[in-house]
């Protein structure tokens, strides 16, 4: 029996699993008879169970019951020589409906240079998506452009240290109108940022105060009026 992600097992269920492993029997829900088991258990996790034991998030007795033979699988970045073999395997087992594809040596070399925090699952996603978007029978470097930087996802233009700020685009108008927008909407919520051309107003969102001008919270916000 294969138990995947054993580190995610809730603490209150761990004694039940330990009892099954020790007694080698189970009892059906609502039943009275115990059913003997004859099986071998293989458990996998990407968590550090020893740290979880020290932190009280995983039972020590269950850990030692499972850890009779410990096999550590290196991350994909530590065994890059396997990447071409895995790519070849994934291309042979594409999802149903996907056209058959191969991959050029240049594309394989480019993928092999990337970082893979998602390990084999991330590599499979890259191969399958490239096979879908490619217009040719052979996937080349240009087909990998949809992934941007293969080193990992990035949010372009987001400010450092937090989520991006909401923006409001205001139609261009006379300078006096832009000045009135700034004057009307300035206040305790912080300064506005106004750019030239189409006026772009940027400010971090804050929950409106119900006491502002006596208006209900739903009615408080950015207001733009034309003369």
Z-matrix of the N, CA and C atoms (Angstrom, degrees):
N
C 1 1.449
C 2 1.521 1 108.49
N 3 1.324 2 116.23 1 131.08
C 4 1.466 3 121.65 2 -178.38
C 5 1.521 4 109.00 3 -101.88
N 6 1.315 5 117.08 4 122.04
C 7 1.457 6 123.92 5 177.49
C 8 1.522 7 108.19 6 -107.85
N 9 1.316 8 115.90 7 100.88
C 10 1.466 9 120.27 8 -178.50
C 11 1.522 10 109.96 9 -84.42
N 12 1.336 11 116.20 10 146.40
C 13 1.467 12 123.10 11 178.97
C 14 1.525 13 110.88 12 52.59
N 15 1.314 14 116.22 13 53.55
C 16 1.459 15 120.87 14 -179.15
C 17 1.530 16 110.97 15 -63.54
N 18 1.329 17 117.23 16 -24.78
C 19 1.457 18 120.31 17 179.18
C 20 1.516 19 113.72 18 -68.15
N 21 1.345 20 117.63 19 -14.35
C 22 1.463 21 121.04 20 179.19
C 23 1.527 22 112.08 21 -90.63
N 24 1.332 23 117.77 22 -1.51
C 25 1.462 24 120.33 23 -178.38
C 26 1.531 25 109.86 24 -66.27
N 27 1.346 26 118.07 25 124.76
C 28 1.470 27 119.83 26 -179.33
C 29 1.528 28 111.64 27 -58.18
N 30 1.309 29 114.57 28 150.45
C 31 1.464 30 120.06 29 -175.70
C 32 1.526 31 111.99 30 -62.24
N 33 1.337 32 118.36 31 -32.62
C 34 1.456 33 119.64 32 -177.77
C 35 1.523 34 113.02 33 -75.69
N 36 1.349 35 117.52 34 -16.01
C 37 1.462 36 120.90 35 177.65
C 38 1.529 37 112.59 36 -94.02
N 39 1.312 38 116.91 37 -14.64
C 40 1.459 39 119.42 38 -177.29
C 41 1.525 40 113.18 39 -63.13
N 42 1.339 41 121.17 40 -38.87
C 43 1.475 42 119.48 41 176.92
C 44 1.532 43 112.60 42 -62.41
N 45 1.321 44 117.79 43 -33.23
C 46 1.466 45 120.39 44 179.00
C 47 1.528 46 110.56 45 -65.42
N 48 1.334 47 116.51 46 -43.07
C 49 1.464 48 119.51 47 177.80
C 50 1.524 49 110.22 48 -65.48
N 51 1.321 50 117.33 49 -40.99
C 52 1.462 51 120.35 50 178.75
C 53 1.518 52 110.94 51 -60.45
N 54 1.325 53 117.16 52 -39.57
C 55 1.459 54 120.91 53 179.91
C 56 1.528 55 110.89 54 -64.97
N 57 1.333 56 116.65 55 -39.20
C 58 1.465 57 120.32 56 178.21
C 59 1.521 58 110.71 57 -65.01
N 60 1.332 59 116.67 58 -42.23
C 61 1.458 60 120.15 59 -178.55
C 62 1.525 61 111.61 60 -68.17
N 63 1.315 62 116.97 61 -35.59
C 64 1.463 63 120.27 62 -179.52
C 65 1.526 64 111.58 63 -76.58
N 66 1.323 65 117.20 64 -47.28
C 67 1.472 66 120.60 65 -175.83
C 68 1.520 67 112.39 66 -84.03
N 69 1.321 68 117.39 67 -19.24
C 70 1.465 69 122.87 68 -176.83
C 71 1.530 70 111.63 69 54.12
N 72 1.307 71 114.39 70 45.44
C 73 1.454 72 120.50 71 176.05
C 74 1.524 73 108.82 72 -156.56
N 75 1.330 74 114.87 73 155.94
C 76 1.453 75 121.07 74 178.84
C 77 1.528 76 108.31 75 -132.08
N 78 1.310 77 114.98 76 163.59
C 79 1.458 78 121.12 77 176.58
C 80 1.521 79 107.94 78 -130.43
N 81 1.326 80 115.56 79 125.65
C 82 1.453 81 120.01 80 -179.34
C 83 1.527 82 110.83 81 -62.08
N 84 1.342 83 115.54 82 150.58
C 85 1.445 84 120.60 83 177.87
C 86 1.529 85 109.68 84 -62.22
N 87 1.311 86 116.23 85 120.35
C 88 1.453 87 121.45 86 -178.57
C 89 1.515 88 113.90 87 88.22
N 90 1.321 89 117.56 88 -4.54
C 91 1.460 90 121.14 89 -179.18
C 92 1.515 91 111.77 90 -94.48
N 93 1.329 92 114.61 91 167.99
C 94 1.465 93 121.25 92 179.91
C 95 1.522 94 112.54 93 -113.43
N 96 1.330 95 116.57 94 -23.77
C 97 1.460 96 120.47 95 -176.08
C 98 1.521 97 110.88 96 -89.03
N 99 1.320 98 116.51 97 141.20
C 100 1.455 99 122.35 98 175.92
C 101 1.516 100 109.57 99 -88.44
N 102 1.314 101 117.09 100 138.79
C 103 1.457 102 123.18 101 -178.10
C 104 1.524 103 107.91 102 -108.71
N 105 1.322 104 118.56 103 118.60
C 106 1.476 105 120.31 104 179.84
C 107 1.525 106 110.75 105 -69.37
N 108 1.319 107 115.50 106 149.74
C 109 1.458 108 122.46 107 -179.43
C 110 1.514 109 109.39 108 -119.73
N 111 1.322 110 114.57 109 141.09
C 112 1.459 111 121.24 110 173.63
C 113 1.528 112 107.09 111 -130.21
N 114 1.302 113 115.90 112 90.35
C 115 1.461 114 119.91 113 -174.84
C 116 1.517 115 110.30 114 -151.90
N 117 1.316 116 113.93 115 165.86
C 118 1.457 117 121.65 116 173.25
C 119 1.523 118 107.77 117 -116.18
N 120 1.315 119 115.58 118 142.13
C 121 1.456 120 121.18 119 -174.29
C 122 1.528 121 109.15 120 -109.88
N 123 1.326 122 114.50 121 130.45
C 124 1.462 123 122.10 122 173.87
C 125 1.521 124 107.28 123 -120.21
N 126 1.322 125 116.81 124 120.02
C 127 1.463 126 122.18 125 -177.95
C 128 1.524 127 109.38 126 -116.16
N 129 1.329 128 115.18 127 145.28
C 130 1.472 129 120.66 128 -179.06
C 131 1.522 130 109.24 129 -135.62
N 132 1.311 131 115.73 130 149.73
C 133 1.460 132 121.49 131 176.60
C 134 1.516 133 109.03 132 -161.34
N 135 1.334 134 115.20 133 155.35
C 136 1.467 135 119.66 134 173.22
C 137 1.527 136 111.00 135 -106.22
N 138 1.311 137 116.65 136 10.29
C 139 1.460 138 121.39 137 178.93
C 140 1.531 139 111.09 138 -98.00
N 141 1.314 140 115.09 139 160.07
C 142 1.466 141 121.56 140 176.81
C 143 1.529 142 107.46 141 -87.73
N 144 1.329 143 115.97 142 95.54
C 145 1.462 144 119.64 143 -175.57
C 146 1.525 145 112.20 144 -65.76
N 147 1.314 146 117.40 145 -31.31
C 148 1.467 147 119.30 146 178.82
C 149 1.526 148 110.52 147 -63.40
N 150 1.339 149 117.20 148 -40.31
C 151 1.469 150 119.84 149 176.80
C 152 1.518 151 110.54 150 -67.52
N 153 1.330 152 116.72 151 -36.50
C 154 1.462 153 119.76 152 178.46
C 155 1.524 154 110.68 153 -66.85
N 156 1.323 155 117.39 154 -35.91
C 157 1.463 156 120.09 155 176.00
C 158 1.525 157 110.05 156 -64.15
N 159 1.324 158 116.63 157 -43.94
C 160 1.465 159 120.03 158 179.47
C 161 1.518 160 111.47 159 -63.72
N 162 1.342 161 116.28 160 -33.53
C 163 1.456 162 120.23 161 -179.87
C 164 1.515 163 114.40 162 -86.66
N 165 1.329 164 117.40 163 1.72
C 166 1.454 165 120.43 164 178.20
C 167 1.509 166 114.34 165 77.23
N 168 1.335 167 117.77 166 18.77
C 169 1.465 168 120.89 167 -178.91
C 170 1.518 169 112.55 168 -103.01
N 171 1.327 170 116.91 169 -2.67
C 172 1.460 171 121.35 170 176.83
C 173 1.526 172 107.34 171 -146.35
N 174 1.321 173 115.71 172 135.38
C 175 1.468 174 119.95 173 -176.35
C 176 1.528 175 110.68 174 -68.60
N 177 1.320 176 115.44 175 133.67
C 178 1.459 177 119.91 176 -179.23
C 179 1.523 178 111.38 177 -67.31
N 180 1.351 179 117.44 178 -39.24
C 181 1.461 180 118.89 179 -179.43
C 182 1.521 181 111.67 180 -66.55
N 183 1.335 182 117.77 181 -35.48
C 184 1.466 183 120.03 182 176.54
C 185 1.527 184 111.02 183 -69.54
N 186 1.326 185 116.16 184 -36.72
C 187 1.459 186 119.74 185 178.15
C 188 1.530 187 110.90 186 -59.89
N 189 1.324 188 116.69 187 -48.61
C 190 1.463 189 119.22 188 -178.77
C 191 1.527 190 111.86 189 -71.75
N 192 1.314 191 117.39 190 -23.84
C 193 1.468 192 119.64 191 176.54
C 194 1.521 193 110.84 192 -72.21
N 195 1.317 194 116.17 193 -33.71
C 196 1.469 195 120.26 194 -179.70
C 197 1.525 196 111.96 195 -85.09
N 198 1.330 197 116.86 196 -29.26
C 199 1.460 198 121.01 197 -170.48
C 200 1.524 199 111.58 198 -89.78
N 201 1.310 200 116.66 199 50.83
C 202 1.464 201 118.84 200 175.74
C 203 1.524 202 110.88 201 -75.18
N 204 1.318 203 116.62 202 -43.75
C 205 1.467 204 122.02 203 174.19
C 206 1.520 205 106.77 204 -128.61
N 207 1.309 206 116.73 205 118.97
C 208 1.461 207 121.56 206 -175.61
C 209 1.523 208 109.66 207 -107.13
N 210 1.314 209 116.05 208 125.66
C 211 1.463 210 122.11 209 178.46
C 212 1.524 211 107.79 210 -120.37
N 213 1.315 212 117.65 211 122.17
C 214 1.463 213 122.74 212 179.33
C 215 1.521 214 108.40 213 -100.97
N 216 1.323 215 116.12 214 118.81
C 217 1.466 216 121.52 215 178.67
C 218 1.519 217 108.57 216 -94.17
N 219 1.319 218 119.24 217 117.52
C 220 1.471 219 120.51 218 -179.27
C 221 1.520 220 110.87 219 -62.88
N 222 1.334 221 115.75 220 153.50
C 223 1.455 222 120.14 221 175.96
C 224 1.524 223 109.79 222 -67.57
N 225 1.325 224 115.19 223 163.40
C 226 1.464 225 119.73 224 -177.62
C 227 1.526 226 111.28 225 -62.62
N 228 1.317 227 117.75 226 -31.42
C 229 1.461 228 120.18 227 179.33
C 230 1.520 229 112.19 228 -67.91
N 231 1.325 230 116.98 229 -21.53
C 232 1.460 231 120.63 230 179.42
C 233 1.523 232 112.06 231 -89.92
N 234 1.297 233 118.45 232 -6.08
C 235 1.470 234 122.35 233 178.65
C 236 1.525 235 109.83 234 -138.76
N 237 1.325 236 114.55 235 59.37
C 238 1.460 237 120.58 236 -177.03
C 239 1.527 238 112.36 237 -63.55
N 240 1.316 239 116.48 238 -21.27
C 241 1.472 240 118.05 239 178.54
C 242 1.518 241 111.78 240 -65.75
N 243 1.344 242 117.59 241 -15.46
C 244 1.465 243 120.55 242 178.06
C 245 1.523 244 112.74 243 -84.45
N 246 1.346 245 117.89 244 -14.59
C 247 1.465 246 120.36 245 -174.26
C 248 1.527 247 112.46 246 -60.30
N 249 1.353 248 120.70 247 -48.23
C 250 1.471 249 118.86 248 178.14
C 251 1.528 250 112.78 249 -59.37
N 252 1.333 251 117.72 250 -37.79
C 253 1.466 252 120.02 251 179.20
C 254 1.524 253 111.06 252 -67.59
N 255 1.324 254 116.69 253 -39.47
C 256 1.460 255 119.89 254 178.79
C 257 1.526 256 110.85 255 -67.43
N 258 1.339 257 116.97 256 -40.65
C 259 1.470 258 119.87 257 177.82
C 260 1.522 259 110.43 258 -59.60
N 261 1.319 260 116.62 259 -44.37
C 262 1.466 261 120.45 260 178.82
C 263 1.527 262 110.90 261 -61.54
N 264 1.330 263 116.76 262 -39.83
C 265 1.460 264 119.83 263 179.44
C 266 1.524 265 111.18 264 -67.20
N 267 1.337 266 117.32 265 -42.36
C 268 1.463 267 120.61 266 -179.36
C 269 1.524 268 111.31 267 -65.87
N 270 1.326 269 117.13 268 -35.47
C 271 1.463 270 119.76 269 178.33
C 272 1.528 271 111.75 270 -67.55
N 273 1.325 272 116.73 271 -27.84
C 274 1.469 273 119.78 272 177.57
C 275 1.516 274 111.98 273 -78.74
N 276 1.331 275 117.28 274 -19.19
C 277 1.467 276 120.84 275 -175.75
C 278 1.530 277 110.68 276 -122.23
N 279 1.323 278 117.48 277 44.06
C 280 1.451 279 121.18 278 178.07
C 281 1.524 280 110.04 279 -65.67
N 282 1.334 281 117.58 280 155.81
C 283 1.467 282 119.91 281 179.24
C 284 1.526 283 112.11 282 -58.55
N 285 1.310 284 115.73 283 157.37
C 286 1.461 285 120.71 284 -179.64
C 287 1.519 286 110.25 285 -59.32
N 288 1.326 287 115.91 286 136.13
C 289 1.454 288 121.53 287 -179.78
C 290 1.510 289 114.04 288 94.73
N 291 1.322 290 117.85 289 -15.72
C 292 1.458 291 120.76 290 179.34
C 293 1.522 292 109.77 291 -77.79
N 294 1.335 293 118.49 292 135.43
C 295 1.468 294 120.34 293 178.64
C 296 1.527 295 110.54 294 -68.90
N 297 1.319 296 117.27 295 151.38
C 298 1.470 297 119.80 296 178.42
C 299 1.522 298 110.72 297 -63.21
N 300 1.290 299 115.91 298 140.14
C 301 1.460 300 120.86 299 -177.57
C 302 1.527 301 109.52 300 -138.62
N 303 1.350 302 113.74 301 155.51
C 304 1.455 303 121.96 302 167.15
C 305 1.518 304 106.83 303 -125.83
N 306 1.333 305 117.67 304 174.76
C 307 1.455 306 121.01 305 -178.07
C 308 1.513 307 110.35 306 -132.72
N 309 1.320 308 115.80 307 135.62
C 310 1.453 309 120.61 308 -178.68
C 311 1.526 310 110.71 309 -69.57
N 312 1.326 311 118.18 310 153.69
C 313 1.473 312 120.67 311 177.80
C 314 1.530 313 112.31 312 -58.68
N 315 1.350 314 117.42 313 -34.30
C 316 1.463 315 119.92 314 179.37
C 317 1.530 316 111.13 315 -65.03
N 318 1.339 317 116.48 316 -40.61
C 319 1.459 318 119.67 317 178.97
C 320 1.531 319 110.70 318 -67.70
N 321 1.325 320 116.61 319 -39.88
C 322 1.464 321 119.96 320 178.06
C 323 1.527 322 110.15 321 -62.51
N 324 1.342 323 116.55 322 -41.36
C 325 1.462 324 119.84 323 179.96
C 326 1.520 325 111.11 324 -65.56
N 327 1.355 326 117.01 325 -37.59
C 328 1.460 327 119.81 326 179.29
C 329 1.529 328 111.02 327 -65.57
N 330 1.318 329 116.82 328 -44.48
C 331 1.461 330 120.22 329 178.66
C 332 1.523 331 110.62 330 -63.02
N 333 1.313 332 116.54 331 -38.80
C 334 1.461 333 120.34 332 -176.16
C 335 1.524 334 112.38 333 -65.96
N 336 1.340 335 117.73 334 -17.55
C 337 1.468 336 120.74 335 -179.13
C 338 1.521 337 112.47 336 -88.26
N 339 1.331 338 117.70 337 -8.45
C 340 1.453 339 120.52 338 -174.44
C 341 1.517 340 112.89 339 -80.71
N 342 1.341 341 114.46 340 173.26
C 343 1.457 342 121.69 341 173.52
C 344 1.516 343 108.42 342 -96.98
N 345 1.324 344 116.83 343 146.92
C 346 1.457 345 121.12 344 -175.85
C 347 1.526 346 109.98 345 -132.94
N 348 1.346 347 116.95 346 74.54
C 349 1.465 348 118.59 347 175.29
C 350 1.525 349 111.85 348 -64.02
N 351 1.343 350 116.51 349 -24.13
C 352 1.458 351 120.33 350 177.08
C 353 1.510 352 113.69 351 -89.50
N 354 1.342 353 116.79 352 4.67
C 355 1.462 354 122.88 353 177.31
C 356 1.527 355 112.62 354 54.29
N 357 1.319 356 117.48 355 -138.24
C 358 1.466 357 121.37 356 -171.40
C 359 1.524 358 110.94 357 -66.31
N 360 1.326 359 118.55 358 -33.72
C 361 1.468 360 120.33 359 178.99
C 362 1.524 361 110.81 360 -61.71
N 363 1.333 362 117.22 361 -41.24
C 364 1.454 363 120.56 362 178.54
C 365 1.524 364 110.86 363 -65.23
N 366 1.321 365 117.12 364 -41.95
C 367 1.458 366 120.41 365 178.63
C 368 1.525 367 110.79 366 -62.41
N 369 1.324 368 117.90 367 -42.37
C 370 1.464 369 120.76 368 178.23
C 371 1.530 370 110.82 369 -61.11
N 372 1.329 371 117.03 370 -41.92
C 373 1.458 372 120.24 371 179.33
C 374 1.522 373 111.17 372 -61.36
N 375 1.341 374 117.12 373 -43.03
C 376 1.459 375 120.58 374 179.67
C 377 1.517 376 110.91 375 -61.98
N 378 1.322 377 116.86 376 -45.10
C 379 1.468 378 120.69 377 -178.38
C 380 1.528 379 110.55 378 -65.25
N 381 1.313 380 117.45 379 -45.95
C 382 1.463 381 120.09 380 -177.16
C 383 1.524 382 111.35 381 -67.49
N 384 1.318 383 117.67 382 -39.47
C 385 1.462 384 119.28 383 179.38
C 386 1.519 385 111.14 384 -68.84
N 387 1.337 386 117.08 385 -40.78
C 388 1.459 387 119.83 386 177.68
C 389 1.526 388 110.74 387 -62.40
N 390 1.326 389 117.65 388 -36.94
C 391 1.460 390 120.78 389 178.28
C 392 1.520 391 111.31 390 -65.81
N 393 1.325 392 116.71 391 -32.27
C 394 1.463 393 119.94 392 -179.52
C 395 1.526 394 112.50 393 -75.18
N 396 1.330 395 117.44 394 -39.17
C 397 1.464 396 120.25 395 -174.54
C 398 1.523 397 112.66 396 -86.50
N 399 1.321 398 118.18 397 -17.91
C 400 1.456 399 120.45 398 -177.63
C 401 1.526 400 110.51 399 -68.38
N 402 1.324 401 115.54 400 137.57
C 403 1.458 402 121.57 401 177.21
C 404 1.527 403 112.23 402 -94.84
N 405 1.308 404 116.99 403 -1.08
C 406 1.463 405 122.04 404 -177.54
C 407 1.520 406 109.92 405 -119.70
N 408 1.311 407 114.66 406 164.37
C 409 1.461 408 119.34 407 179.57
C 410 1.521 409 111.60 408 -70.71
N 411 1.337 410 116.65 409 -22.83
C 412 1.461 411 121.28 410 179.59
C 413 1.518 412 109.28 411 -113.74
N 414 1.303 413 117.64 412 124.50
C 415 1.460 414 122.76 413 177.93
C 416 1.523 415 108.55 414 -75.91
N 417 1.349 416 116.46 415 126.50
C 418 1.458 417 119.50 416 178.49
C 419 1.530 418 109.69 417 -119.35
N 420 1.331 419 115.77 418 -174.76
C 421 1.468 420 120.87 419 -175.54
C 422 1.523 421 112.05 420 -59.52
N 423 1.347 422 117.11 421 -36.05
C 424 1.463 423 119.72 422 -178.06
C 425 1.521 424 111.99 423 -64.05
N 426 1.319 425 117.68 424 -28.14
C 427 1.466 426 120.23 425 179.02
C 428 1.519 427 112.13 426 -72.81
N 429 1.330 428 116.97 427 -16.12
C 430 1.466 429 120.77 428 179.95
C 431 1.518 430 112.29 429 -90.67
N 432 1.353 431 116.96 430 -0.54
C 433 1.459 432 119.72 431 -178.91
C 434 1.515 433 112.20 432 -65.78
N 435 1.339 434 117.25 433 -23.44
C 436 1.466 435 119.93 434 -179.44
C 437 1.521 436 111.40 435 -65.79
N 438 1.318 437 117.65 436 -17.06
C 439 1.458 438 120.40 437 -179.35
C 440 1.522 439 111.97 438 -89.75
N 441 1.352 440 117.00 439 -5.48
C 442 1.456 441 118.54 440 -177.25
C 443 1.509 442 109.94 441 64.45
N 444 1.342 443 114.74 442 -125.55
C 445 1.463 444 120.52 443 178.90
C 446 1.522 445 108.92 444 -84.02
N 447 1.319 446 116.99 445 117.31
C 448 1.460 447 120.28 446 179.96
C 449 1.519 448 112.20 447 -67.91
N 450 1.348 449 116.90 448 -8.97
C 451 1.457 450 119.03 449 179.47
C 452 1.516 451 112.35 450 -71.44
N 453 1.316 452 118.61 451 -14.50
C 454 1.457 453 119.48 452 177.47
C 455 1.510 454 111.52 453 147.81
N 456 1.351 455 117.29 454 164.70
C 457 1.460 456 120.19 455 -178.00
C 458 1.513 457 111.70 456 -70.97
N 459 1.310 458 115.92 457 150.10
C 460 1.462 459 121.75 458 176.86
C 461 1.520 460 107.95 459 -147.51
N 462 1.294 461 115.91 460 147.96
C 463 1.452 462 121.41 461 177.83
C 464 1.514 463 107.30 462 -102.35
N 465 1.320 464 115.79 463 106.98
C 466 1.452 465 119.56 464 -176.48
C 467 1.514 466 110.20 465 -70.12
N 468 1.329 467 113.92 466 135.12
C 469 1.443 468 119.25 467 174.45
C 470 1.506 469 115.44 468 82.00
N 471 1.331 470 119.79 469 -1.64
C 472 1.460 471 119.40 470 -179.97
C 473 1.508 472 109.20 471 -78.09
N 474 1.326 473 119.12 472 140.98
C 475 1.465 474 121.02 473 -179.39
C 476 1.502 475 111.24 474 -67.08
N 477 1.320 476 116.08 475 151.31
C 478 1.457 477 120.28 476 -177.63
C 479 1.513 478 110.04 477 -68.02
N 480 1.339 479 113.64 478 136.62
C 481 1.441 480 119.27 479 171.78
C 482 1.501 481 115.50 480 84.50
N 483 1.340 482 119.92 481 11.99
C 484 1.456 483 117.72 482 179.79
C 485 1.494 484 111.97 483 -179.41
N 486 1.329 485 115.64 484 -177.95
C 487 1.451 486 121.26 485 -178.66
C 488 1.515 487 109.79 486 -76.20
N 489 1.308 488 115.99 487 159.05
C 490 1.443 489 120.70 488 -179.86
C 491 1.517 490 110.42 489 -69.23
N 492 1.323 491 115.79 490 152.01
C 493 1.438 492 121.10 491 -178.28
C 494 1.519 493 110.05 492 -84.43
N 495 1.333 494 118.45 493 145.47
C 496 1.448 495 120.20 494 176.29
C 497 1.515 496 110.54 495 -68.38
N 498 1.330 497 118.37 496 147.11
C 499 1.436 498 122.87 497 -177.91
C 500 1.510 499 109.46 498 -124.77
N 501 1.330 500 115.20 499 148.76
C 502 1.442 501 121.69 500 173.90
C 503 1.509 502 107.88 501 -126.52
N 504 1.324 503 118.82 502 126.69
C 505 1.458 504 122.68 503 177.13
C 506 1.514 505 109.02 504 -96.57
N 507 1.328 506 115.53 505 127.38
C 508 1.455 507 121.62 506 -178.41
C 509 1.516 508 107.78 507 -114.29
N 510 1.334 509 119.70 508 133.03
C 511 1.468 510 120.61 509 -179.75
C 512 1.516 511 111.04 510 -55.14
N 513 1.350 512 114.67 511 146.08
C 514 1.454 513 119.73 512 179.86
C 515 1.524 514 110.09 513 -64.71
N 516 1.292 515 116.07 514 149.45
C 517 1.455 516 120.42 515 -179.82
C 518 1.502 517 109.76 516 -159.42
N 519 1.312 518 116.98 517 -173.52
C 520 1.466 519 119.89 518 179.35
C 521 1.517 520 111.08 519 -61.18
N 522 1.329 521 114.24 520 159.04
C 523 1.461 522 118.85 521 -179.36
C 524 1.521 523 111.02 522 -60.76
N 525 1.328 524 117.25 523 -34.79
C 526 1.454 525 119.39 524 -179.63
C 527 1.518 526 111.11 525 -64.09
N 528 1.354 527 117.74 526 -34.59
C 529 1.470 528 120.50 527 178.77
C 530 1.507 529 110.48 528 -67.42
N 531 1.328 530 117.23 529 -43.20
C 532 1.452 531 119.82 530 178.64
C 533 1.523 532 110.87 531 -63.12
N 534 1.341 533 115.68 532 -40.07
C 535 1.456 534 118.50 533 178.50
C 536 1.522 535 110.90 534 -64.15
N 537 1.355 536 116.82 535 -37.03
C 538 1.457 537 119.11 536 -179.95
C 539 1.529 538 111.20 537 -67.60
N 540 1.365 539 116.44 538 -36.26
C 541 1.465 540 119.99 539 176.81
C 542 1.514 541 110.19 540 -59.08
N 543 1.331 542 116.07 541 -46.09
C 544 1.457 543 119.76 542 -179.36
C 545 1.521 544 110.14 543 -65.26
N 546 1.335 545 116.83 544 -41.86
C 547 1.450 546 119.94 545 -177.27
C 548 1.523 547 111.57 546 -67.48
N 549 1.361 548 116.69 547 -41.87
C 550 1.451 549 119.44 548 -177.32
C 551 1.520 550 112.21 549 -70.70
N 552 1.344 551 116.59 550 -33.58
C 553 1.460 552 118.12 551 -172.79
C 554 1.510 553 113.64 552 -102.66
N 555 1.323 554 118.18 553 6.33
C 556 1.452 555 119.28 554 174.28
C 557 1.518 556 108.34 555 -79.12
N 558 1.278 557 116.35 556 158.50
C 559 1.457 558 118.77 557 -177.70
C 560 1.499 559 111.13 558 162.34
N 561 1.337 560 117.85 559 -158.83
C 562 1.470 561 121.55 560 -173.83
C 563 1.511 562 113.46 561 -71.98
N 564 1.367 563 119.15 562 -9.77
C 565 1.460 564 119.21 563 -176.98
C 566 1.520 565 113.17 564 -80.46
N 567 1.329 566 118.43 565 -3.52
C 568 1.452 567 119.64 566 176.59
C 569 1.515 568 111.04 567 116.58
N 570 1.334 569 117.65 568 167.32
C 571 1.461 570 121.36 569 -175.77
C 572 1.517 571 111.52 570 -75.12
N 573 1.327 572 114.64 571 156.94
C 574 1.450 573 121.91 572 174.72
C 575 1.519 574 109.45 573 -97.08
N 576 1.319 575 116.36 574 155.46
C 577 1.452 576 122.45 575 171.80
C 578 1.517 577 107.27 576 -115.95
N 579 1.314 578 117.57 577 117.58
C 580 1.460 579 121.88 578 -177.60
C 581 1.510 580 108.30 579 -119.94
N 582 1.326 581 117.16 580 127.20
C 583 1.449 582 122.34 581 -179.83
C 584 1.517 583 110.19 582 -102.99
N 585 1.319 584 116.56 583 165.16
C 586 1.458 585 121.22 584 177.83
C 587 1.527 586 110.38 585 -73.69
N 588 1.328 587 115.35 586 168.24
C 589 1.463 588 119.77 587 -177.96
C 590 1.508 589 108.54 588 74.73
N 591 1.361 590 117.29 589 -141.93
C 592 1.471 591 119.31 590 172.98
C 593 1.518 592 109.18 591 -58.43
N 594 1.302 593 115.71 592 126.11
C 595 1.463 594 120.18 593 -172.29
C 596 1.517 595 109.41 594 -72.18
N 597 1.321 596 117.44 595 121.03
C 598 1.465 597 122.97 596 177.67
C 599 1.513 598 108.59 597 -110.89
N 600 1.293 599 116.64 598 118.36
C 601 1.458 600 122.32 599 -178.62
C 602 1.511 601 108.05 600 -104.41
N 603 1.318 602 117.06 601 126.11
C 604 1.463 603 121.52 602 -177.74
C 605 1.520 604 108.36 603 -127.40
N 606 1.321 605 115.79 604 132.76
C 607 1.450 606 119.54 605 175.19
C 608 1.517 607 108.23 606 -160.15
N 609 1.338 608 120.03 607 140.72
C 610 1.466 609 120.48 608 175.40
C 611 1.513 610 110.74 609 -59.05
N 612 1.316 611 115.81 610 139.51
C 613 1.464 612 120.93 611 179.60
C 614 1.520 613 110.24 612 -72.63
N 615 1.309 614 116.07 613 136.55
C 616 1.455 615 122.05 614 173.18
C 617 1.525 616 107.83 615 -134.26
N 618 1.316 617 116.83 616 147.13
C 619 1.459 618 120.66 617 178.70
C 620 1.518 619 109.20 618 -64.56
N 621 1.342 620 118.02 619 125.92
C 622 1.465 621 120.03 620 -177.83
C 623 1.516 622 111.23 621 -62.14
N 624 1.316 623 115.08 622 148.41
C 625 1.452 624 121.18 623 176.74
C 626 1.513 625 109.41 624 -87.91
N 627 1.352 626 116.86 625 133.15
C 628 1.453 627 120.82 626 -177.93
C 629 1.519 628 111.38 627 -69.36
N 630 1.337 629 115.94 628 -18.47
C 631 1.460 630 118.86 629 -176.72
C 632 1.513 631 112.86 630 -87.18
N 633 1.315 632 117.58 631 -3.31
C 634 1.454 633 119.75 632 -176.99
C 635 1.518 634 109.90 633 -72.77
N 636 1.314 635 116.94 634 112.42
C 637 1.458 636 124.10 635 177.25
C 638 1.517 637 112.15 636 57.32
N 639 1.347 638 117.94 637 18.25
C 640 1.449 639 120.48 638 177.88
C 641 1.506 640 114.47 639 71.52
N 642 1.320 641 119.03 640 11.98
C 643 1.466 642 121.40 641 -176.74
C 644 1.511 643 109.49 642 -89.23
N 645 1.345 644 119.09 643 149.44
C 646 1.467 645 121.01 644 175.49
C 647 1.509 646 110.22 645 -65.67
N 648 1.366 647 117.67 646 154.29
C 649 1.477 648 120.22 647 -176.33
C 650 1.515 649 113.24 648 -55.11
N 651 1.337 650 118.88 649 -37.52
C 652 1.458 651 120.58 650 -176.15
C 653 1.508 652 111.89 651 -67.72
N 654 1.363 653 116.97 652 -21.37
C 655 1.459 654 119.75 653 -176.02
C 656 1.507 655 112.43 654 -94.58
N 657 1.335 656 117.86 655 -6.06
C 658 1.459 657 121.37 656 -177.45
C 659 1.516 658 108.29 657 -91.34
N 660 1.300 659 117.77 658 131.53
C 661 1.462 660 120.72 659 179.67
C 662 1.511 661 109.70 660 175.34
N 663 1.339 662 115.95 661 -160.39
C 664 1.457 663 120.18 662 178.01
C 665 1.520 664 108.58 663 -81.46
N 666 1.327 665 117.08 664 128.89
C 667 1.447 666 120.44 665 -179.97
C 668 1.523 667 108.74 666 -125.62
N 669 1.333 668 116.81 667 132.70
C 670 1.457 669 122.29 668 -179.02
C 671 1.523 670 107.52 669 -126.26
N 672 1.320 671 115.91 670 125.37
C 673 1.454 672 119.33 671 -178.79
C 674 1.530 673 108.92 672 -124.46
N 675 1.294 674 114.85 673 146.56
C 676 1.457 675 120.90 674 173.94
C 677 1.519 676 109.17 675 -103.81
N 678 1.328 677 115.72 676 149.87
C 679 1.463 678 120.07 677 177.88
C 680 1.522 679 109.35 678 -72.45
